[in-house]
């Protein structure tokens, strides 16, 4: 019942994610061709050069660092970037002979071209290492293939990809390669203090730092909550690369994106994680995963293009500074499941089901049902499967009826039931997110429900129903209660799109009676209960 929703229609995606998500056939073709120009082979070549011993570990201010800057400056010039450093040059000199490099591609919109999307990475590393910055042994060249030749290589490939487009995005793209990051984010800190373009016109900043070790297809994404609705957008833009996105809420000052966040500029960092070669001489070029780098860099290209081309400028969420992974854990905490409606356990038989346990005081016990009884039908329908019976019990109105054969008897008799709780059509509860009211996080999947049988999991983000987005949590609730079958949930799980087909019964209750899809406030007091029906 679960399938990756790469086949979602263009109309569905356009409706779900806004007017800039998809355009005409020609534009989509040009974006695809530009993204395809980012290749594992070229990324590996750049890493091979930057992580060669000739650059002596690219320490900021060293001869190896200067030599690497010359290579990078030449690349910017060959791809006809407009210099965006000091006094018409690509370089921005600062400190102890340190050098940032900046080049740009002017935007296509006469007004929005005066706003900027900055894409950056640090190109320096730690040279021969020291007790301050090396995990040993020191005195040997630390080539820094992953840290951060990998991110620098991605910037060079993005330059090529944006240059290939027949029309640039609306906003100007600035490519920045920072020096001195390993000495305390020196390059990016210097630039935000002495920017070479108006800092208040920087609409968004990207940072790519260590993307050379993709494992389990997982990319850590930092900064996703620095502007509204960014997770939902990233999930859609990830549909081609289909990476597992680990959205981190922590905002630590451990890489260059923090320099922009500290100045109220929305920012993202992509990172594939630390490893045993980190800050050691063994971080060499042959160990990077170039195909993985290709996927991450292509996602970066698509994301940067979309944010540079959208009409509305991203708004900085200052509250993101106070959020953390602990905040995320608390926000996603699961709710206790509701009490069973019938209060029985059973096993499947040749005809119907046989009760093996009846909960004292539950609806079944009050009706006189006992262990050993067999159900033949429920609400007038023959029992076709264990799964369907669970859905039927949950979805039934309070007044229900069962045909049973008492234990030790062969006589069929009908019993009236008064089920506990309210009808449950789908079987999920959620919390809405202030960062994006058009997406909710699942905090409860009722055992045996249509949602559980469809494969809905705790932590899933629902962003559309039957391919149609919703404007608020309340709007989703009304749709779930009233829409006829079939129902399909469109969800984000780890930054991937899925369609989940719900095996539901048609709505048989009113809005006032139904509460399974209620919001958090209606469920906070739910008590722990068994998973029995």
Secondary structure, DSSP 8 states (H G I E B T S, - for coil): -EEEGGG--HHHHHHHH-TTS---HHHHHHHHHHHHT--HHHHHHHHHHHTSGGGGGGBTTSHHHHHHHHHHHHHHHHTT-EE-SSTTSSEEEETTTEEEEEEEE--SSTTGGGSEEEEEEE--B-TT--TTT-SS--SS----IIIIIIHHHHHHHHHHHHHH-SS--SSEEEEEEES-GGGTSHHHHHHHHS-SS-GGGEEEEEEE---S--BTTEEEEE-TTSBTTHHHHHHHHTTTT--EEEEE----SSSTHHHHHTTT--EEEEE----TTTTSTT--GGGS-HHHHHHHHHHHHHHHHHHHH-SS---B-GGGGG--HHHHHHHT--------SS-EEEEE-SSSEEEEEE-TTSHHHHTT--TT-EEEEETTEE---HHHHHHHHHHS-SEEEEEEE-TT---EEEEEEE-SS---SS-EEEEEETTEEEEEEEEEE-TTSHHHHHT--TT-EEEEETTEE-SSHHHHHHHHHH--S-EEEEEEETTEEEEEEE------S-TTT--TT--GGGTTT-----S--
